[in-house]
Amino acid sequence: MNIADLLIFIAVCAVTTFATRVIPFVALAKHADHPLILHLGRYLPPAVMMILVIYALREFRPMLDSQLNVSSTGWPMIIASIIVATLHLWRRNALLSIIGGTGMYMAMVQLG
C-alpha cells in the first residue's frame, strides 16, 4: 500500500466518521422542540453517567469479610469516588469531575 492509497483510506474514514456524527443533528434539526427530544436531552446524560458509575464500581466490595476493604483497589476507589462527587457538587462540571477522579485514581494505583 503506497502513501496515496493510505491517504485516501484515511480521508474516507474521516468523512465517514464525521458524517455519522453530523447526520442525526441535521436530520433532527427541525424537531429540536419536540417534547421527546427535550426529555431525552434533559434526562439521558445523567442516566448514562449513572450507568458508567455503576459499571465502574461493579466489582467493588466496601465491606469484605466484615471489614473495610483496604486492598490495593479499595482505598483508591473510595477516594476517587469521593473526589468525583465533591468536584461535581462544587463546580457542576462533568468533565472536570471525570478528569479529576480518573487522574486521582490512576495516580493512586500507579504510585501505590
C-alpha positions in Angstrom: 0.0 0.0 0.0 1.5 3.3 -1.1 1.1 6.7 0.5 -1.7 7.8 -1.9 -3.8 4.8 -1.0 -3.2 5.3 2.7 -4.2 9.0 2.5 -7.4 8.0 0.5 -8.2 5.4 3.1 -7.7 7.9 6.0 -9.8 10.5 4.2 -12.7 8.1 3.6 -12.6 7.0 7.3 -12.6 10.6 8.4 -15.5 11.6 6.2 -17.5 8.6 7.2 -16.9 9.2 10.9 -17.8 12.9 10.6 -21.0 12.0 8.6 -22.2 9.6 11.3 -21.8 12.3 13.9 -23.5 15.1 11.9 -26.4 13.2 10.2 -28.5 12.9 13.4 -28.2 16.7 14.1 -29.1 17.6 10.5 -32.0 15.1 10.4 -33.5 16.1 13.7 -32.9 19.9 13.4 -36.5 20.7 12.6 -37.6 18.5 15.5 -35.5 20.2 18.2 -38.5 21.5 20.1 -40.3 18.1 20.1 -41.1 17.1 23.7 -39.4 13.7 23.3 -36.1 15.3 22.2 -36.3 17.8 25.0 -37.0 14.9 27.5 -34.0 12.9 26.2 -31.7 15.9 26.2 -32.6 16.5 29.9 -32.6 13.0 31.4 -30.3 10.9 29.2 -26.9 12.4 30.2 -27.4 11.8 33.9 -28.7 8.3 33.2 -25.7 7.5 31.1 -23.4 8.8 33.9 -25.1 6.7 36.5 -24.7 3.6 34.3 -21.0 4.4 33.9 -20.6 4.8 37.7 -22.4 1.5 38.4 -20.3 -0.2 35.8 -17.0 1.2 37.2 -17.9 0.2 40.7 -19.5 -3.2 39.8 -16.8 -5.3 41.5 -16.1 -3.0 44.4 -17.0 -4.5 47.8 -16.7 -1.8 50.5 -17.1 -4.4 53.2 -15.0 -7.5 52.7 -15.2 -10.2 55.4 -17.0 -7.8 57.7 -14.1 -5.3 57.5 -13.5 -2.2 55.4 -11.9 -3.1 52.1 -8.4 -1.5 52.3 -6.9 -3.6 49.4 -4.9 -2.2 46.6 -8.1 -1.2 44.8 -10.3 -0.4 47.9 -9.0 2.9 49.0 -8.3 4.3 45.6 -11.9 3.6 44.5 -13.3 5.1 47.7 -11.1 8.3 47.5 -11.6 8.7 43.7 -15.4 8.3 44.1 -15.4 11.0 46.9 -13.3 13.3 44.7 -15.7 12.9 41.8 -18.8 13.6 43.9 -17.1 16.6 45.6 -15.9 18.1 42.4 -19.2 17.7 40.7 -21.2 19.2 43.6 -18.7 22.1 43.9 -18.3 23.0 40.2 -21.2 21.2 38.4 -18.8 20.3 35.6 -19.0 16.7 34.5 -15.7 16.9 32.5 -13.8 18.3 35.5 -15.3 15.6 37.7 -14.4 12.8 35.4 -10.8 14.0 34.7 -10.2 14.8 38.4 -11.4 11.4 39.7 -9.8 9.4 36.9 -6.5 11.3 37.4 -6.5 10.8 41.1 -7.4 7.1 40.8 -4.7 6.4 38.3 -2.1 8.3 40.4 -3.0 6.3 43.5 -2.9 3.0 41.6 0.4 3.7 39.8 2.2 5.2 42.8 1.0 2.6 45.2 
